[in-house]
Amino acid sequence: MPKAIALTVGLNELHPDAYPGVSPLAGCEQDAMRVAELAARAGFEARGPLLSSKATRSDFIDEVLRVAGELRGDGDIFLLHYAGHGSHWPDDPAGDRTHDEDDGRDETICLYDGQMVDDELLRLWAHFRPGVRILVLADCCHSGSLIRGRSLRSPVDDAPSSSTRGRGPDRSDAAVRGTRAGQGVAGAMLRDRILDDREAERAYNALSGFYVTEIRDKLRRMRPLALDDLPCGVLTIAACEDYQTAKEEGTEGAFTRALIDVWDGGAFQGSYETFCNTIRARIQSRYGQSPRILTGGHRGVTIEFARQRPFQI
C-alpha cells in the first residue's frame, strides 16, 4: 500500500523582527489542527502541526525534506496544508533565470522567522522521488500562483472584470486596505490573510540582506528548474486567485472550513476538480475569493492524480 504523510502548518503569530507592524491572525492554527485530523481519518500519518513559533523556515524545510526521504515513489502521497499570511516580492529575473511571474511578483508564504518564496518551494519538490504525489492546500492570499502549474479549468466565471482586464487586477495598497477587515456573520471578525503593500515592503526590508544573499543569490547560481522538470506530480488547490485575498471569519479560514465541510467526513465522491468546484461554489460570492486547482510535474502522474478522489491513498 502506498505511504501517505500529511504536514499541516498554521501561523497566527509572526516574529515581529521579521514582520514589523503585521497584525496577528486568529484562525490559522485551528485550520492546521482540523486538517491534520481530517488527514489522520483519511489514513495519512499526520506530522506536526507546525504552529506559529514552531513553523520557522528551518522547521518547515527540515520536515519537508524528511518526508521526501521517507516516500519511495510509486504512488506515495504527501499532503501539505498551509494556513497563514501570503505576501510577495518583486520578481527577480536573475534569481531563477525565468522571470516567470506575469504580475511581476514572486509570491511567498510567511513562516515565523522569514518568508519562503515560491521558487524555493519548487526546489523542495525536486527532492521527491518519481511517482510521488504532492497535494498542496494553500489557505493564504495570492495563493493562485504560489505553486505554479497548469489550470484544470478555464476561470471565466471569476476572471477580472472588463474594467480591469488588460491592465490586471488592482493589487495596490489602497485596494487591499479597502477589504482588510470587517464583520462577518453573527459579528465575527472578517480578516484578509495578507501583508498589504506597505507591510510587504517593511517585511522584505527587515531581512533584505538574508533574502538577497541566502535566497536570491543562491537561486542565481542554481541550474534553472521548471515545474515540468519534476519527476513527481504536484496538485494544488489554492484558496483564491493570485490577485485575490483569502478570508478568515472568526477563528476559521473560509477556504479551509469549506474544504472540510465539502469533504463531509469522507462522504464526498468525485475528483479533485469537482472537489475544488464545490468549494468555490460555497465561498465565491460570499467572500470574493475563487479557489482554483493547478497541476504540475510529471504529466503521467498528475493526469491520473487529478482524476482521483480527494485524499485517496
N, C-alpha and C positions, 0 to 999 in steps of 0.2 A: 504494500500500500504506500502511496506517496507520503512524504513527510510534509507536515504543514506547521508553520510557525507564524505567529502574529506578534507584531510590536506596535503598541499604541503610545502616542506622545501627546501630552496636553499641557499647555502653558498659560496659566492665568497671570503669572508674575514674570517679569523680565528684570535682569540686573540693571539697576539704574545707571551704572557707569557706561554700560553698552547701549542703553536706550534712554537718553536724558529726556525727561518730561513725558514719557509714554505712560498712559493710564493702564491699570490692570484690567483684565477681562474677568468674567465670572463663571463661564460655562465650560471652559476647555478641559479642565481636569476631569470633570464629571463625564464629558463626552468620551475621553480616553478610557475611563474605567468602564463605561457602558459598552463600548465597542470591544474591549477586552473580554467582557462577559459574553457578548454575542459570539466572538471568535471561539471561546472555550466551548460553548454549547455546540458550535458547528464542527468541533473536532480538532481545532487548532491548539497547539501548545502556545499559551499566551505568555509573552515576555513583557517585563515592565509591570504596569505602565511607567514611562518616564514622565514625571510631573514637575513642572516649573524648575526649581533649582537643581533637580536631578536630571534635567534634559539639557545638559551643556553640549557644545559641539563635540567634544571628545567622547562624552557618554553616548551620543547618538551614533557617531561614526563607528565606535568600537562595537556597539551592539549590532549594527547592520553588517559589519564585516564578520562578526562572529556567526551570524545567521548564514551569510554567504558561504562560510566554510563548512557549515553543517549540512546544507542542502546539496544533494548529489546530482540533481538534474532529473530527467525522465519523468516530468510531471510534478515534482515537488513544488510547493507554493509558499510564498512569503507575502503576508498581508501587513501593510504599513498604513496606519491611520494617524494623521497629524491634525491637531486642532490648536490653533493659535493665531497670532498676528501674521499677516502677509505683508511684504514690502517689496521694494525694487531698488535696483541700482541702474545708472546709465549703462547701456550695453557697451561692452568693451570689445571692439572688433579685433584688437590684438590679443585679447585674453584667451579666447578659444579659437581664434582664427576662422570664425564662421560668420560673425556679425549677423546672427540668425534671429534677432528679435524684430518683428515687424513694427512694434511700437517704440523701438529704440531703448528698451529697458530689459534688464535681466531681473526676473522675479526671484524672490528669496523667501525662505521660511525663517522665522525669528526664534532661534534657540536661546537658551537662557543667557549665555555669555557672549553671543555673537550670531550674526546671520549666516545662513548657508545658501549660496547662490545655486540656481538651477543647474549650472554646468557641473558643480560638484556632485549633485545628486546623480547626474548622468554617469559620472566616473565611478560612483559607488555601484551602480547597476552592472558595470563591466566586470565586477568581481564574481558575479553569479555564473554558475555553470550552464552549459547548453541544456535547454529543455525546461529550466526552472520558470515558473510563472510568478510574476511580481504584480500584486494588486495594491494600488495606492489609492487611498481615500483621503482627499485633501480638503479639510474644512477651514479655509482661510481665504482672505481676499486675494484677488488676481490669480486664483489657482488654475484658471482655464488654460494657461500655458506654462504653469510651473513645471510640469513634466511634459515635455514636447511629445507630440505624437500625431497620428492620423485620426481625424474625427470619423466616427462611425455614422454620422448623420449630417444633414445639411441644416445648420442652425438658422433657418429662415425666420422661425417664429420669434427668436429673441435677438435678431441682428440689430445693429444700431439703426435708429430711425433715419428718415430721409434728411432730417436737419443736421445729423452728424455724419452720415455716410459720406465717404470721400475725404473727410478730414479726421476721422477716428473719433471714438467716444471721448467725452470730456473727463479726463482724469486729473484735472487741476486741483490745487489745494482748495479753492473755493467750492468746487463741485463736491469734493469729498466731505468737507466740513458741513455741507448742507444736509447730509444724511448720517452724520456720525452717531447720534443718539436720539432716542425718542421714547415714546410709551407704546408698548405692545398691548396685548390683551390683558385684561384684569390689572392694568397698571404696571405690568412687568417691564423692566428697562430693556429697551431695544438698542443694541450696540453693533457697530461695524468692527470686524476683526482686521483692522487696517492700521498701518502707520501712514498718516497723510504726508503730503509732500514735504512740509517743514519738519515733521518728526523723522521722516526717512532721511532727510539731509543731515539732521543732527546725529542720528544713529550711525550713518555712514562715516561722518567726520570724526565721531568719537573713537572709532577704531580704524581709521583710514590707513594708518601705517601697516597694521596687521592685514587688512583686506588687500592692500596692494602687494606687499612682499610675500605673504603666505598663501594667498589665493590667486590673484591675477597674474603675478609674475610666474608662479608655478604652472598655471594653466598655459601661459605662453610657451613654456619650454616642453610641454607635452605634445605627443602626436595628436593631431586632430581626431576627434571622435564624434561620430553621428549616432543618433538613436538607432538607426537601422543597422549599425555595425554590431550591435549587441547580440550575443548568442542566446540570451534568454528572451522571454516575452514580457512586455510591460503593458498593463492595462490600468488606466487612471480614470477614476470618477472624481471630478472636481466640483466643488460646491458652487462655482459660478464661472462666468466667462472672465477672461483676463482683464476686462475693463469694468468689472462689477465688484461690489463688496459682498462679503459673506456676513450674514447677520447672526447674532445670538440674542435670544429672548430670555430674560431672567438668567437662569443657570443652565441653559441648553443652547447648543448651536442649532439653528433652523435646519441645516442640511443633515447633521448627524441625527437629530430627532426624527426627521422624516425618513431617513435611511433605516433606522431601527423599526419605526412603525410599519414601513412597507415590507420589511423582511418578516415581520409578524411571527417571530419565534421559529422561523423556518418554514412557515406555511407558503411563502411566496414561491410561485412557479413561473419560470420564464428565463430569458437570457439576461446577460448583463445590460444589454441595450434597453430591453424592456424595463429592467430594474431602474436604470437611470431616468428613462422617460416618465416612469410612475412617480419617482421622487420629484422630478421637475414639475409635474402637474400639481403636486401638493404645495410647492413653495414659490413658484414663479410669480404669480400675480400678487401674492400676499407680501413677499419680501423683496421683490425686484431682483432676484438672482436666479440664474438659469444653469443648473448643473449640466455638465457635459461629460462625454465619455471619449477617451482617446486611447489608441493602441500604438505600440512601437516595439522595436526589437525584431527578433526573428519572426518573419511573417507566418511561417508554418506553425509556430507556437501560438502566436496571437490570434490567428484566424479561428483556430479551434477553441482557444481560451474564451474569446468573446461570445461564443455560442453556448457556453456552459451556464449552468445555473449558478447564481452568485454563491460564493464561499464553498463551492464544490471542491472536495479533496480528491 
